[in-house]
Amino acid sequence: MRTPVVLGIESSCDETGAGIVSGGRLLAHVVASSMDEHARYGGVVPEIAARAHLQAFTPVVQKALAQAGLGVRDIDAVAVTTGPGLSGALQVGLAGAKSLAYAAGVPLYGVHHLAGHVAADTLEHGPLPDPCMVLIVSGGHTSLLLVRDLVRDPILHLGDTVDDAAGECFDKVARVFALPYPGGPAIDRAAREGNPCAVAFPRPLLGSKDDPYAFSFSGLKTAAARWAEQHRLRGEDIPLADGAASLQEAVADVLTRKALAACRQYDVRTLVVVGGVAANSRVRALAEERCAAAGVELRVPPLTLCTDNGAMIAAVGDLLVRAGADPAQLNVSFDPSAPLEYAALHPVATPGRAARAA
């Protein structure tokens, strides 16, 4: 029998992504970003993002199909992000995915956005080991997860961010440092010539005994802002490279220390680092260094699969199809704040929530 072909749609924030996966193989990967439209505002504007998805959806899907050399009738299933994310953005992607599934006469699968980030690694390195430790680091999420079978078993949260996520910290400090949006890549570029030991920024929650795997980057953000303010009050230029390098070092130190400690406690031999901040050069380098010292295998997706994309959603859909999971019903909706419990996410809108979303 022919291996099922799955089309994945991602529209949770400011990227419109379409990817096609079959039997774990990536056949197409296309992303259209509205980031430039948001840059002037220093962050994502939900209404602008939703309108950009409307404009980009059809061209992105058509380009993905062409890249794979397929037509709509060659698709065996459609997977789409149903949460978490921006309400308007999710609504556009879900509506388009429903239309495609209906036109092709194929099942539709709702996918949790963060499970997509986890599955992105399988497109480069193959099936995930059972178990594995997963560190998700992005603009809105920082989580440490114990993952067994991604699409069959519940996902165990060992720790999550209690305030600002790592990527959010980078974005906010970059604004204080007068660096462009998005802040993560800007901080990374500025840090190249800096001394990571120049500023003794705090390492939040490293000594926490009650919740050892929780993350908090709000205090680090405040410390960096005060450091910059002190230089300005003295009429001095901010030593930007040193500040950026020291901030990056603090974030990478906290992330990798907690992740390796969890690997030791749960006797897990593979660490998977995913999400937009996994593209940060210092996070990747320090993770490589510490995993090698601990005898832990490190898996990080290619840079193009770290940020939001449709390929990662197609990867989850492909796993769900091969696992024989039940597809979503026609009344499937979206959940902007859905917790990550399972890879499949098939929320049904209540009348009250539907009215609020509208």
C-alpha positions as CSV (number, residue, x, y, z in Angstrom):
1,M,0.0,0.0,0.0
2,R,1.1,3.6,-0.7
3,T,2.4,5.5,2.3
4,P,-0.1,8.1,3.4
5,V,0.7,11.7,2.5
6,V,-0.1,14.3,5.1
7,L,-0.4,18.1,4.6
8,G,0.3,20.2,7.6
9,I,-0.9,23.8,8.2
10,E,0.6,26.1,10.8
11,S,-0.9,29.6,11.5
12,S,-0.6,30.1,15.3
13,C,1.3,33.4,15.2
14,D,3.0,35.4,12.4
15,E,4.2,32.5,10.1
16,T,1.9,30.8,7.6
17,G,3.4,27.4,7.1
18,A,2.5,24.4,4.9
19,G,4.5,21.2,5.0
20,I,4.0,17.7,3.5
21,V,5.3,14.6,5.2
22,S,4.9,10.9,4.2
23,G,6.2,8.0,6.3
24,G,8.5,10.3,8.3
25,R,10.0,11.9,5.1
26,L,9.7,15.6,4.5
27,L,8.4,16.2,1.0
28,A,7.7,20.0,1.1
29,H,8.3,22.9,3.5
30,V,7.1,26.4,2.8
31,V,6.8,29.4,5.1
32,A,5.5,32.9,4.6
33,S,6.3,35.3,7.5
34,S,4.6,38.6,8.3
35,M,7.4,39.5,10.7
36,D,8.4,42.6,8.7
37,E,4.9,44.0,9.1
38,H,5.1,43.6,12.9
39,A,8.7,44.9,13.3
40,R,7.6,48.5,13.3
41,Y,5.5,47.8,16.4
42,G,8.1,45.9,18.3
43,G,6.0,42.8,18.5
44,V,3.2,40.7,16.8
45,V,0.0,42.6,16.2
46,P,-2.8,39.9,16.2
47,E,-5.1,41.6,13.6
48,I,-2.1,42.2,11.2
49,A,-1.1,38.5,11.7
50,A,-4.7,37.2,10.9
51,R,-4.9,39.3,7.7
52,A,-1.5,38.2,6.6
53,H,-2.6,34.5,7.0
54,L,-5.6,35.2,4.8
55,Q,-3.4,36.5,2.1
56,A,-0.7,33.9,2.4
57,F,-2.7,30.7,2.9
58,T,-3.5,29.7,-0.6
59,P,-0.1,30.6,-2.2
60,V,1.8,28.8,0.5
61,V,-0.3,25.6,0.1
62,Q,0.0,25.8,-3.6
63,K,3.8,26.2,-3.4
64,A,4.1,23.3,-1.0
65,L,2.1,21.0,-3.3
66,A,4.2,22.1,-6.3
67,Q,7.4,21.5,-4.3
68,A,6.3,18.0,-3.6
69,G,5.0,17.4,-7.1
70,L,1.5,16.6,-5.8
71,G,-2.0,17.8,-6.2
72,V,-4.8,18.2,-3.6
73,R,-6.2,14.8,-4.6
74,D,-2.8,13.1,-3.7
75,I,-3.2,14.2,0.0
76,D,-4.5,11.5,2.4
77,A,-4.9,13.6,5.5
78,V,-4.7,17.3,6.6
79,A,-3.2,18.3,10.0
80,V,-3.6,21.8,11.4
81,T,-2.6,23.7,14.5
82,T,-5.6,24.1,16.8
83,G,-3.8,25.7,19.7
84,P,-2.3,27.4,21.4
85,G,-1.8,30.7,19.6
86,L,-3.5,33.9,18.5
87,S,-7.3,33.4,18.1
88,G,-7.7,35.1,14.7
89,A,-4.6,33.5,13.3
90,L,-5.7,30.0,14.4
91,Q,-9.1,30.6,13.0
92,V,-7.7,31.3,9.6
93,G,-5.6,28.2,9.5
94,L,-8.3,26.0,10.8
95,A,-10.9,27.3,8.3
96,G,-8.4,26.8,5.4
97,A,-7.5,23.3,6.6
98,K,-11.2,22.3,6.9
99,S,-11.8,23.4,3.4
100,L,-8.8,21.5,2.0
101,A,-9.8,18.3,3.9
102,Y,-13.4,18.6,2.7
103,A,-12.3,19.2,-1.0
104,A,-9.9,16.3,-0.9
105,G,-12.3,14.0,1.0
106,V,-9.7,13.2,3.6
107,P,-9.6,13.2,7.5
108,L,-8.6,16.3,9.5
109,Y,-6.3,16.1,12.5
110,G,-6.0,18.9,15.1
111,V,-2.4,19.3,16.4
112,H,-1.0,21.0,19.5
113,H,1.5,23.6,18.4
114,L,4.2,22.5,20.9
115,A,3.9,18.9,20.0
116,G,4.7,20.1,16.5
117,H,8.0,21.5,17.7
118,V,8.8,18.2,19.3
119,A,8.0,16.3,16.1
120,A,10.1,18.6,14.0
121,D,13.2,16.8,15.2
122,T,11.9,13.5,13.7
123,L,12.2,15.0,10.2
124,E,15.9,15.3,10.6
125,H,16.9,12.5,13.1
126,G,14.2,9.9,12.8
127,P,11.9,8.5,15.5
128,L,12.2,9.9,19.0
129,P,13.8,7.6,21.6
130,D,11.4,6.3,24.3
131,P,11.8,8.0,26.6
132,C,13.5,11.3,25.8
133,M,13.8,14.6,27.5
134,V,12.5,17.6,25.5
135,L,13.3,21.2,26.2
136,I,11.0,23.6,24.3
137,V,12.3,27.2,24.2
138,S,10.4,29.8,22.2
139,G,9.0,33.3,22.3
140,G,6.0,32.2,24.4
141,H,7.0,28.9,25.9
142,T,9.8,27.4,28.0
143,S,9.0,23.9,29.1
144,L,10.9,20.7,30.1
145,L,9.0,17.6,29.1
146,L,9.4,13.8,29.6
147,V,8.2,12.3,26.3
148,R,7.6,8.6,25.6
149,D,5.4,7.8,22.6
150,L,4.6,11.3,21.3
151,V,1.2,10.5,19.8
152,R,0.0,7.7,22.1
153,D,1.1,8.6,25.6
154,P,0.4,11.7,27.8
155,I,3.2,14.2,27.9
156,L,4.7,14.8,31.4
157,H,5.5,18.4,32.2
158,L,8.5,18.5,34.6
159,G,8.6,22.3,34.5
160,D,7.3,25.3,32.7
161,T,7.9,29.1,32.7
162,V,6.2,30.9,35.5
163,D,6.5,34.3,33.8
164,D,8.5,35.5,30.8
165,A,9.7,32.7,28.5
166,A,13.3,32.7,27.2
167,G,12.4,34.1,23.8
168,E,10.2,36.8,25.4
169,C,13.1,37.8,27.6
170,F,15.3,38.2,24.5
171,D,12.7,40.3,22.7
172,K,12.1,42.7,25.7
173,V,15.8,43.1,26.5
174,A,16.6,43.7,22.8
175,R,14.1,46.6,22.9
176,V,15.9,48.1,25.9
177,F,19.2,47.7,24.1
178,A,17.7,49.5,21.1
179,L,18.1,46.4,18.9
180,P,15.5,45.5,16.2
181,Y,12.7,43.0,16.5
182,P,12.8,40.0,16.7
183,G,15.1,40.2,19.7
184,G,16.5,36.7,19.7
185,P,18.5,36.9,16.5
186,A,19.5,40.5,17.2
187,I,20.9,39.5,20.7
188,D,22.7,36.6,19.1
189,R,24.3,38.8,16.4
190,A,25.3,41.5,19.0
191,A,26.8,38.9,21.3
192,R,29.4,37.6,18.8
193,E,32.1,40.1,19.8
194,G,31.1,40.2,23.5
195,N,32.5,38.7,26.7
196,P,29.9,36.4,28.2
197,C,31.4,36.8,31.7
198,A,31.4,40.7,31.5
199,V,28.2,41.1,33.4
200,A,27.1,39.0,36.4
201,F,23.4,38.6,35.4
202,P,21.4,36.3,37.7
203,R,20.5,32.7,37.0
204,P,16.8,32.6,38.0
205,L,15.4,29.6,40.0
206,L,18.6,27.5,39.7
207,G,18.5,26.7,43.4
208,S,14.8,26.1,43.6
209,K,14.0,22.9,45.6
210,D,10.2,23.1,45.5
211,D,10.0,23.3,41.7
212,P,13.5,22.5,40.4
213,Y,12.5,22.5,36.7
214,A,10.4,25.7,36.6
215,F,11.7,28.6,34.6
216,S,11.6,32.3,35.2
217,F,13.2,35.0,33.0
218,S,11.3,38.1,34.2
219,G,14.0,38.9,36.8
220,L,16.8,38.4,34.3
221,K,15.0,40.8,31.9
222,T,14.7,43.4,34.7
223,A,18.3,43.0,35.7
224,A,19.4,43.6,32.1
225,A,17.2,46.6,31.8
226,R,18.6,48.1,35.0
227,W,22.1,47.5,33.9
228,A,21.4,49.4,30.7
229,E,19.7,52.2,32.5
230,Q,22.7,52.7,34.9
231,H,25.0,53.2,31.9
232,R,22.6,55.7,30.4
233,L,22.2,57.7,33.7
234,R,26.0,58.0,33.8
235,G,25.9,59.3,30.2
236,E,27.8,56.3,29.0
237,D,27.3,54.1,25.9
238,I,26.0,50.7,26.7
239,P,28.7,48.0,26.1
240,L,26.2,46.3,23.9
241,A,28.3,43.3,22.8
242,D,29.2,42.4,26.4
243,G,25.6,42.9,27.6
244,A,24.2,40.7,24.9
245,A,26.8,38.0,25.4
246,S,26.2,38.0,29.2
247,L,22.4,37.8,28.8
248,Q,22.7,35.0,26.3
249,E,25.1,33.1,28.6
250,A,22.7,33.4,31.5
251,V,19.7,32.1,29.5
252,A,21.7,29.2,28.0
253,D,23.2,28.3,31.4
254,V,19.8,28.0,33.1
255,L,18.2,26.1,30.2
256,T,21.0,23.5,29.9
257,R,21.6,23.1,33.6
258,K,18.0,22.2,34.3
259,A,17.7,20.0,31.2
260,L,20.7,17.9,32.1
261,A,19.7,17.7,35.7
262,A,16.3,16.3,34.6
263,C,18.1,13.8,32.3
264,R,20.1,12.6,35.3
265,Q,17.2,12.3,37.7
266,Y,15.0,10.4,35.2
267,D,17.9,8.4,33.7
268,V,17.2,9.6,30.2
269,R,20.0,9.4,27.6
270,T,18.6,11.7,24.9
271,L,17.9,15.5,25.1
272,V,15.9,17.1,22.3
273,V,16.0,20.9,22.2
274,V,13.3,22.5,20.0
275,G,11.6,25.9,19.4
276,G,12.7,29.2,18.1
277,V,15.3,29.8,20.8
278,A,16.9,26.5,19.8
279,A,18.3,28.4,16.9
280,N,20.4,30.6,19.3
281,S,24.1,29.8,18.8
282,R,25.1,29.9,22.5
283,V,22.1,27.7,23.6
284,R,23.1,25.1,21.0
285,A,26.9,25.3,21.8
286,L,26.4,25.0,25.6
287,A,23.9,22.2,25.1
288,E,26.4,20.3,22.9
289,E,29.2,20.9,25.5
290,R,27.2,19.8,28.5
291,C,25.5,16.8,26.8
292,A,28.9,15.5,25.6
293,A,30.3,15.7,29.1
294,A,27.3,13.9,30.6
295,G,27.1,11.2,27.9
296,V,23.7,12.4,26.8
297,E,22.8,12.4,23.1
298,L,21.7,15.9,21.9
299,R,19.2,16.3,19.1
300,V,18.4,19.7,17.7
301,P,16.4,20.3,14.5
302,P,18.0,22.3,11.6
303,L,17.5,26.0,12.0
304,T,14.7,26.1,9.3
305,L,12.7,23.7,11.4
306,C,13.2,25.4,14.8
307,T,10.8,28.3,14.1
308,D,7.1,27.9,13.4
309,N,6.4,25.9,10.3
310,G,3.9,23.6,8.6
311,A,6.3,20.7,8.3
312,M,6.3,20.1,12.0
313,I,2.5,20.0,12.1
314,A,2.5,17.5,9.1
315,A,5.0,15.4,11.1
316,V,2.6,15.1,14.0
317,G,-0.2,14.3,11.5
318,D,1.9,11.7,9.9
319,L,2.5,10.0,13.2
320,L,-1.2,10.2,14.2
321,V,-2.2,8.6,10.9
322,R,0.3,5.8,11.2
323,A,-0.7,5.2,14.8
324,G,-4.4,4.8,13.7
325,A,-5.6,7.8,15.8
326,D,-9.1,9.0,15.4
327,P,-9.4,12.2,13.3
328,A,-11.2,15.3,14.4
329,Q,-14.9,15.8,13.8
330,L,-16.4,18.6,11.6
331,N,-17.1,20.7,14.7
332,V,-13.5,20.8,15.8
333,S,-12.5,24.3,16.9
334,F,-9.3,25.9,18.3
335,D,-8.1,26.7,21.8
336,P,-5.7,29.7,22.1
337,S,-4.4,28.7,25.5
338,A,-4.5,24.9,25.3
339,P,-2.1,23.1,27.7
340,L,0.1,20.5,26.2
341,E,-1.2,17.1,27.4
342,Y,-1.4,15.1,24.2
343,A,-0.1,15.7,20.6
344,A,-3.6,15.6,19.1
345,L,-5.8,18.6,20.1
346,H,-9.5,18.4,19.0
347,P,-11.3,21.1,21.1
348,V,-15.0,21.8,20.4
349,A,-16.1,25.4,20.8
350,T,-18.8,26.1,23.4
351,P,-21.4,28.8,22.4
352,G,-19.8,31.2,24.9
353,R,-16.3,30.7,23.6
354,A,-17.4,30.8,20.0
355,A,-19.0,34.2,20.6
356,R,-15.9,35.6,22.3
357,A,-13.7,34.3,19.5
358,A,-15.9,35.9,16.9
